[in-house]
Amino acid sequence: MVVIANWKENLTFNKVKEWVYTFNNRLENYKFAKTNVVVCPGYLYINYLKDNLKYVKIGAQDISQFKLEKLFLGRLPSTA
């Protein structure tokens, strides 16, 4: 089984670090025997979570076809 979580949090970097610490501690003794968990954060936090989040894999959210003229939740514009 694969569980994919699309990151919907709008946190400061310090809050992300606190969340990672809490997440890692709470899941320390949890057994993911037949479950793969993937967290798909916003672009800014992919590297940090990849390096610091334990017990799960990191994915990415989609890329928008639109320019920066509009905001699209979780999307990174493909053009600058």
DSSP file with accessible surface (Angstrom, degrees, kcal/mol):
  #  RESIDUE AA STRUCTURE BP1 BP2  ACC     N-H-->O    O-->H-N    N-H-->O    O-->H-N    TCO  KAPPA ALPHA  PHI   PSI    X-CA   Y-CA   Z-CA
    1    1 A M              0   0  154      0, 0.0    35,-3.0     0, 0.0     2,-0.4   0.000 360.0 360.0 360.0 141.8    0.0    0.0    0.0
    2    2 A V  E     -a   36   0A  87     33,-0.2     2,-0.5     2,-0.0    35,-0.2  -0.979 360.0-166.4-120.2 128.6    1.2    3.5   -0.8
    3    3 A V  E     -a   37   0A  64     33,-3.0    35,-3.0    -2,-0.4     2,-0.5  -0.976   7.2-166.9-114.3 122.0   -0.1    6.5    1.1
    4    4 A I  E     -a   38   0A 113     -2,-0.5     2,-0.6    33,-0.2    35,-0.2  -0.954   2.2-162.8-114.4 125.0    0.7    9.9   -0.4
    5    5 A A  E     -a   39   0A  46     33,-3.3    35,-3.3    -2,-0.5     2,-0.7  -0.928   9.9-148.0-110.3 118.7    0.2   13.1    1.6
    6    6 A N  E     -a   40   0A  76     -2,-0.6     2,-0.3    33,-0.2    33,-0.1  -0.770  27.0-122.1 -85.6 116.8    0.1   16.4   -0.3
    7    7 A W        +     0   0   23     33,-2.6    -1,-0.0    -2,-0.7    32,-0.0  -0.426  38.8 168.5 -64.0 118.8    1.6   19.1    2.0
    8    8 A K        +     0   0  123     -2,-0.3     2,-0.2    34,-0.0    -1,-0.2   0.312  36.4 117.4-114.1   6.6   -1.0   21.8    2.6
    9    9 A E        -     0   0  107      1,-0.1     2,-0.5     2,-0.0    33,-0.2  -0.504  49.7-158.5 -77.7 143.6    0.8   23.6    5.4
   10   10 A N        +     0   0  163     -2,-0.2     2,-0.3    32,-0.0    -1,-0.1  -0.762  38.5 156.2-117.3  79.4    1.9   27.2    5.0
   11   11 A L        -     0   0   38     -2,-0.5     2,-0.1     1,-0.1    -2,-0.0  -0.739  45.4-113.4-109.3 156.2    4.6   27.2    7.7
   12   12 A T     >  -     0   0   90     -2,-0.3     4,-2.2     1,-0.1     5,-0.2  -0.374  41.7-104.0 -73.3 164.7    7.7   29.3    8.4
   13   13 A F  H  > S+     0   0   90      1,-0.2     4,-2.4     2,-0.2     5,-0.2   0.909 123.1  53.4 -61.1 -39.0   10.9   27.4    8.2
   14   14 A N  H  > S+     0   0  100      1,-0.2     4,-2.0     2,-0.2    -1,-0.2   0.898 108.9  49.2 -63.3 -38.2   11.2   27.2   12.0
   15   15 A K  H  > S+     0   0  104      2,-0.2     4,-2.5     1,-0.2    -1,-0.2   0.871 108.3  53.7 -68.2 -35.7    7.7   25.7   12.2
   16   16 A V  H  X S+     0   0    0     -4,-2.2     4,-2.7     2,-0.2    -2,-0.2   0.935 108.1  50.3 -62.6 -43.4    8.6   23.1    9.6
   17   17 A K  H  X S+     0   0   85     -4,-2.4     4,-2.2     1,-0.2    -2,-0.2   0.919 111.3  48.4 -61.6 -41.6   11.7   22.1   11.7
   18   18 A E  H  X S+     0   0  106     -4,-2.0     4,-2.4     2,-0.2    -1,-0.2   0.915 111.4  50.4 -62.7 -43.8    9.4   21.8   14.8
   19   19 A W  H  X S+     0   0   84     -4,-2.5     4,-3.0     2,-0.2    -2,-0.2   0.916 109.9  49.8 -61.6 -44.0    6.9   19.7   12.7
   20   20 A V  H  X S+     0   0    4     -4,-2.7     4,-2.9     2,-0.2     5,-0.3   0.926 110.3  50.6 -61.4 -44.5    9.7   17.4   11.5
   21   21 A Y  H  X S+     0   0  161     -4,-2.2     4,-2.1    -5,-0.2    -2,-0.2   0.945 114.5  43.4 -59.2 -48.0   11.0   16.9   15.0
   22   22 A T  H  X S+     0   0   56     -4,-2.4     4,-2.6     2,-0.2     5,-0.2   0.930 114.2  50.5 -64.6 -45.0    7.5   16.0   16.3
   23   23 A F  H  X S+     0   0   42     -4,-3.0     4,-1.9     1,-0.2    -2,-0.2   0.941 111.1  48.1 -58.9 -50.0    6.7   13.8   13.3
   24   24 A N  H  < S+     0   0   16     -4,-2.9     4,-0.5     1,-0.2    -1,-0.2   0.912 113.5  47.6 -60.2 -41.9   10.0   11.8   13.6
   25   25 A N  H >< S+     0   0   71     -4,-2.1     3,-0.7    -5,-0.3     4,-0.3   0.897 111.7  49.3 -67.7 -39.4    9.5   11.3   17.4
   26   26 A R  H 3< S+     0   0  199     -4,-2.6     3,-0.3     1,-0.2    -1,-0.2   0.819 115.9  42.5 -70.4 -30.1    5.9   10.2   17.0
   27   27 A L  T >< S+     0   0   33     -4,-1.9     3,-1.0    -5,-0.2    -1,-0.2   0.405  82.3 103.8 -97.5   4.4    6.7    7.7   14.3
   28   28 A E  T <  S+     0   0  105     -3,-0.7    -1,-0.2    -4,-0.5    -2,-0.1   0.865  93.4  29.2 -55.3 -38.9    9.8    6.3   15.9
   29   29 A N  T 3  S+     0   0  134     -4,-0.3     2,-0.3    -3,-0.3    -1,-0.3   0.352  94.1 113.5-105.9   6.5    8.1    3.1   17.1
   30   30 A Y    <   -     0   0  138     -3,-1.0     2,-0.6    -4,-0.0    -3,-0.0  -0.591  61.3-136.3 -81.1 138.9    5.5    2.8   14.4
   31   31 A K        -     0   0  161     -2,-0.3     2,-0.5     1,-0.1     3,-0.2  -0.855  16.4-171.5-100.8 119.9    5.8   -0.1   12.0
   32   32 A F    >   +     0   0   52     -2,-0.6     3,-0.7     1,-0.2    -1,-0.1  -0.407  26.2 157.0 -99.6  54.3    5.3    0.5    8.3
   33   33 A A  T 3  S+     0   0   95     -2,-0.5    -1,-0.2     1,-0.3     0, 0.0   0.908  78.7   2.9 -50.9 -56.0    5.4   -3.1    7.4
   34   34 A K  T 3  S+     0   0  178     -3,-0.2     2,-0.5     2,-0.0    -1,-0.3   0.069 113.6  93.8-122.8  25.5    3.5   -3.0    4.2
   35   35 A T    <   -     0   0   37     -3,-0.7     2,-0.5   -33,-0.0   -33,-0.2  -0.975  52.2-161.4-125.3 127.5    2.9    0.7    3.8
   36   36 A N  E     -a    2   0A  94    -35,-3.0   -33,-3.0    -2,-0.5     2,-0.5  -0.938  14.7-158.2-102.7 124.8    5.0    3.2    1.9
   37   37 A V  E     -a    3   0A  25     -2,-0.5    20,-2.9    18,-0.3     2,-0.4  -0.896   8.1-171.7-108.2 131.7    4.3    6.8    3.0
   38   38 A V  E     -ab   4  57A  27    -35,-3.0   -33,-3.3    -2,-0.5     2,-0.5  -0.986   7.3-159.9-123.6 129.0    5.2    9.7    0.7
   39   39 A V  E     -ab   5  58A   9     18,-2.7    20,-2.7    -2,-0.4   -33,-0.2  -0.942   2.6-162.2-107.8 129.2    5.0   13.3    1.7
   40   40 A C  E     -a    6   0A  15    -35,-3.3   -33,-2.6    -2,-0.5    20,-0.2  -0.822  18.9-179.6-113.3  90.0    4.8   15.9   -1.1
   41   41 A P        -     0   0    0      0, 0.0    20,-0.6     0, 0.0     5,-0.1  -0.269  37.1 -80.2 -81.9 173.9    5.8   19.3    0.3
   42   42 A G    >>  -     0   0   22    -33,-0.2     3,-1.7    18,-0.1     4,-0.5  -0.303  52.4 -99.2 -65.9 158.9    5.9   22.6   -1.4
   43   43 A Y  G >4 S+     0   0  154      1,-0.3     3,-1.1     2,-0.2     4,-0.4   0.829 117.1  62.6 -51.9 -40.6    9.1   23.3   -3.4
   44   44 A L  G 34 S+     0   0  145      1,-0.2     4,-0.3     2,-0.1    -1,-0.3   0.754 109.2  39.9 -62.8 -23.7   10.9   25.3   -0.8
   45   45 A Y  G <> S+     0   0   38     -3,-1.7     4,-2.7     1,-0.1     5,-0.3   0.415  83.2  99.0-109.3   2.4   11.0   22.4    1.7
   46   46 A I  H <X S+     0   0   39     -3,-1.1     4,-2.6    -4,-0.5     5,-0.2   0.946  88.2  42.7 -57.2 -52.1   11.8   19.4   -0.5
   47   47 A N  H  > S+     0   0  111     -4,-0.4     4,-2.0     2,-0.2    -1,-0.2   0.917 115.1  49.3 -64.0 -43.1   15.5   19.4    0.3
   48   48 A Y  H  > S+     0   0   52     -4,-0.3     4,-1.5     1,-0.2     5,-0.2   0.949 114.9  43.8 -61.7 -47.0   15.1   20.0    4.0
   49   49 A L  H  X S+     0   0    0     -4,-2.7     4,-2.9     1,-0.2    -2,-0.2   0.897 110.0  56.3 -67.3 -37.0   12.5   17.3    4.4
   50   50 A K  H  < S+     0   0  123     -4,-2.6    -1,-0.2    -5,-0.3    -2,-0.2   0.905 114.9  39.5 -59.4 -38.0   14.5   14.9    2.2
   51   51 A D  H  < S+     0   0  111     -4,-2.0    -1,-0.2    -5,-0.2    -2,-0.2   0.702 130.1  25.3 -84.2 -20.9   17.5   15.3    4.5
   52   52 A N  H  < S+     0   0   66     -4,-1.5     2,-0.5    -5,-0.2    -3,-0.2   0.637  92.0  92.6-123.1 -20.1   15.6   15.4    7.9
   53   53 A L     <  -     0   0   13     -4,-2.9     3,-0.3    -5,-0.2     2,-0.2  -0.715  59.6-156.9 -85.5 125.0   12.3   13.5    7.7
   54   54 A K        +     0   0  113     -2,-0.5     3,-0.1   -34,-0.2   -27,-0.1  -0.590  62.8  22.2 -96.7 161.2   12.5    9.9    8.7
   55   55 A Y  S    S+     0   0   90     -2,-0.2   -18,-0.3     1,-0.1     2,-0.3   0.396 108.5  72.0  73.4  -4.2   10.4    6.9    7.9
   56   56 A V  S    S-     0   0   22     -3,-0.3     2,-0.3   -20,-0.1   -18,-0.2  -0.920  73.5-121.0-136.2 165.8    8.8    8.4    4.7
   57   57 A K  E     -b   38   0A 140    -20,-2.9   -18,-2.7    -2,-0.3     2,-0.4  -0.686  27.1-125.1-100.7 160.9    9.8    9.2    1.2
   58   58 A I  E     +b   39   0A  45     -2,-0.3   -18,-0.2   -20,-0.2     2,-0.2  -0.908  28.5 176.4-111.7 132.7    9.6   12.7   -0.3
   59   59 A G        -     0   0   21    -20,-2.7     2,-0.3    -2,-0.4   -20,-0.0  -0.559  23.0-118.0-116.3-173.1    7.7   13.5   -3.5
   60   60 A A        -     0   0   68     -2,-0.2   -18,-0.1   -20,-0.2     2,-0.1  -0.942  17.0-121.5-130.1 152.5    7.0   16.7   -5.4
   61   61 A Q        -     0   0   31    -20,-0.6    15,-0.1    -2,-0.3    13,-0.1  -0.346  47.1 -80.3 -83.2 171.9    3.9   18.6   -6.2
   62   62 A D        -     0   0   79     -2,-0.1    14,-1.2     1,-0.1     2,-0.4  -0.161  37.0-116.8 -74.3 166.8    3.0   19.4   -9.8
   63   63 A I  E     -c   76   0B 111     12,-0.2     2,-0.2    15,-0.0    12,-0.1  -0.868  27.7-126.9-104.7 135.7    4.3   22.1  -12.0
   64   64 A S  E     -c   77   0B   3     12,-1.9    14,-1.6    -2,-0.4    15,-0.2  -0.550   2.4-147.2 -83.0 145.9    1.9   24.8  -13.3
   65   65 A Q  S    S+     0   0  152     -2,-0.2     2,-0.2    12,-0.2    -1,-0.1   0.559  77.1  87.6 -82.5  -7.5    1.6   25.7  -17.0
   66   66 A F  S    S-     0   0   83      1,-0.1    13,-0.4     4,-0.0    12,-0.4  -0.577  79.1-117.2 -95.9 155.2    0.9   29.3  -16.0
   67   67 A K    >   -     0   0  121     -2,-0.2     3,-1.1    10,-0.1    -1,-0.1  -0.161  47.7 -83.2 -74.9-179.7    3.3   32.1  -15.3
   68   68 A L  T 3  S+     0   0  117      1,-0.2    -1,-0.1    11,-0.2    12,-0.0   0.322 103.1 102.4 -72.1  12.0    3.6   33.8  -12.0
   69   69 A E  T 3  S+     0   0  165      2,-0.0     2,-0.3     1,-0.0    -1,-0.2   0.783  87.6  30.6 -67.5 -26.0    0.6   36.1  -12.8
   70   70 A K  S <  S-     0   0  136     -3,-1.1     2,-0.5     2,-0.0    -4,-0.0  -0.922  82.1-119.8-130.7 156.7   -1.6   33.9  -10.6
   71   71 A L        -     0   0  170     -2,-0.3     2,-0.5     3,-0.0    -3,-0.0  -0.839  24.8-173.9 -97.6 132.4   -1.1   31.8   -7.5
   72   72 A F    >   -     0   0   64     -2,-0.5     3,-2.2     3,-0.3    -8,-0.1  -0.984  34.5-109.0-127.4 118.8   -1.9   28.1   -7.7
   73   73 A L  T 3  S-     0   0  134     -2,-0.5     3,-0.1     1,-0.3   -65,-0.0  -0.170  96.2  -5.7 -51.5 123.5   -1.7   26.1   -4.5
   74   74 A G  T 3  S+     0   0   27      1,-0.2     2,-0.4   -13,-0.1    -1,-0.3   0.451 103.7 124.0  76.9  -1.0    1.3   23.8   -4.4
   75   75 A R    <   -     0   0  104     -3,-2.2    -3,-0.3   -12,-0.1   -12,-0.2  -0.768  49.1-152.1-100.9 141.7    2.3   24.6   -8.0
   76   76 A L  E     -c   63   0B  67    -14,-1.2   -12,-1.9    -2,-0.4     2,-0.0  -0.916  29.4-116.2-106.6 127.2    5.7   25.8   -9.2
   77   77 A P  E     -c   64   0B  32      0, 0.0   -12,-0.2     0, 0.0   -10,-0.1  -0.366  11.3-144.5 -65.2 141.8    5.5   27.8  -12.4
   78   78 A S  S    S+     0   0   74    -14,-1.6     2,-0.3   -12,-0.4   -11,-0.1   0.621  85.9  45.5 -80.6 -13.2    7.4   26.2  -15.3
   79   79 A T              0   0   62    -13,-0.4   -11,-0.2   -15,-0.2   -15,-0.1  -0.949 360.0 360.0-128.5 151.0    8.4   29.6  -16.6
   80   80 A A              0   0  127     -2,-0.3    -2,-0.0   -13,-0.1   -13,-0.0  -0.482 360.0 360.0 -91.6 360.0    9.9   32.6  -14.7
